[in-house]
Amino acid sequence: MASIKETELTDKGIIILTPKGNFVGGEETDELREAIKKYSELGNKKLVIDLGDVLYLNSTALGVLISAHANYSKREGKIKLCQLNKNLENLFVITKLALIFDSFNTQEEAINSFD
């Protein structure tokens, strides 16, 4: 079972989601989808997803991220990813999602990229 830590930087209007574990299309992926949806519906336009504690994403989990990206883009918002391990980095390159998502080495870099 995965868990998702939610952090709000109210002064900057940034939400940071820090999922942990493997995202293989089960409850953990639904939990991620719901967390993103919650902040989207609240009007959030700056979302950082810290993947430092995520070991694996399957196609369903990638679909959640792609759908979230489309939703945020439509509302003139941005999603930034950070701390992808080598496997996830390779996955994003192979699927060409590296061209769609802004990815950063650290959470701090991702947060500062909104300025």
C-alpha positions as CSV (number, residue, x, y, z in Angstrom):
1,M,0.0,0.0,0.0
2,A,1.3,3.4,-0.9
3,S,0.9,6.6,1.0
4,I,0.8,10.2,-0.2
5,K,2.1,13.0,1.9
6,E,0.5,16.3,1.1
7,T,2.2,19.6,1.8
8,E,0.8,23.1,1.2
9,L,3.0,26.1,0.7
10,T,0.2,28.6,1.1
11,D,2.4,31.7,0.7
12,K,3.4,30.5,-2.8
13,G,0.1,28.7,-3.7
14,I,2.1,25.5,-4.3
15,I,1.0,22.0,-3.3
16,I,3.6,19.2,-3.0
17,L,2.5,15.6,-3.2
18,T,5.0,13.0,-2.1
19,P,3.8,9.5,-3.0
20,K,5.7,6.5,-1.7
21,G,5.8,3.0,-3.0
22,N,4.8,1.2,-6.2
23,F,2.0,2.6,-8.3
24,V,0.6,-0.4,-10.3
25,G,-3.0,0.6,-10.9
26,G,-4.6,-0.4,-7.6
27,E,-5.7,1.6,-4.5
28,E,-2.4,3.5,-4.4
29,T,-3.0,4.8,-7.9
30,D,-6.6,5.8,-7.1
31,E,-5.2,7.6,-4.0
32,L,-2.9,9.6,-6.2
33,R,-5.6,10.4,-8.7
34,E,-7.9,11.6,-5.9
35,A,-5.2,13.7,-4.2
36,I,-4.5,15.5,-7.5
37,K,-8.2,15.9,-8.3
38,K,-8.9,17.4,-4.8
39,Y,-6.4,20.2,-5.4
40,S,-7.4,20.7,-9.0
41,E,-11.0,21.2,-7.9
42,L,-9.8,23.7,-5.2
43,G,-8.3,25.7,-8.1
44,N,-4.6,24.9,-7.4
45,K,-2.4,25.8,-10.4
46,K,1.0,24.9,-9.0
47,L,1.6,21.2,-8.2
48,V,4.9,19.5,-7.4
49,I,4.9,15.7,-7.4
50,D,8.0,14.4,-5.6
51,L,8.7,10.9,-6.9
52,G,11.8,10.4,-4.7
53,D,10.1,7.6,-2.8
54,V,8.3,6.0,-5.8
55,L,10.0,2.8,-7.0
56,Y,7.7,1.9,-9.9
57,L,4.9,3.4,-12.1
58,N,2.9,1.3,-14.5
59,S,0.9,2.5,-17.4
60,T,-2.2,3.2,-15.3
61,A,-0.2,5.5,-13.0
62,L,1.4,7.2,-16.0
63,G,-2.2,7.8,-17.3
64,V,-3.1,9.5,-14.0
65,L,-0.1,11.9,-14.4
66,I,-0.9,12.5,-18.1
67,S,-4.6,13.2,-17.3
68,A,-3.5,15.5,-14.4
69,H,-1.1,17.4,-16.7
70,A,-3.9,17.9,-19.3
71,N,-6.3,19.1,-16.6
72,Y,-3.7,21.6,-15.1
73,S,-2.7,22.8,-18.6
74,K,-6.3,23.5,-19.5
75,R,-6.6,25.7,-16.4
76,E,-3.3,27.4,-17.1
77,G,-1.6,25.5,-14.2
78,K,1.6,23.6,-14.1
79,I,2.7,20.3,-12.7
80,K,6.4,19.8,-11.9
81,L,8.0,16.5,-11.1
82,C,11.1,16.0,-9.0
83,Q,13.6,13.4,-7.7
84,L,12.9,10.7,-10.3
85,N,15.2,7.7,-9.8
86,K,17.1,6.3,-12.8
87,N,14.4,3.8,-13.7
88,L,11.6,6.4,-13.6
89,E,13.8,8.8,-15.6
90,N,14.3,6.2,-18.3
91,L,10.6,5.4,-18.3
92,F,9.8,9.1,-18.9
93,V,12.4,9.3,-21.7
94,I,11.3,6.1,-23.4
95,T,7.6,7.1,-23.3
96,K,8.6,10.7,-24.4
97,L,6.8,12.0,-21.3
98,A,10.1,13.8,-20.5
99,L,9.1,16.2,-23.3
100,I,5.8,17.0,-21.5
101,F,6.7,17.2,-17.9
102,D,9.2,19.5,-16.3
103,S,11.5,17.4,-14.1
104,F,13.9,18.6,-11.5
105,N,16.6,17.0,-9.3
106,T,15.3,18.4,-6.0
107,Q,12.0,19.6,-4.6
108,E,13.5,23.0,-4.0
109,E,14.4,23.4,-7.7
110,A,10.9,22.4,-8.7
111,I,9.4,24.9,-6.2
112,N,11.7,27.7,-7.4
113,S,10.9,27.0,-11.1
114,F,7.4,28.5,-10.5
115,D,8.9,32.0,-9.9
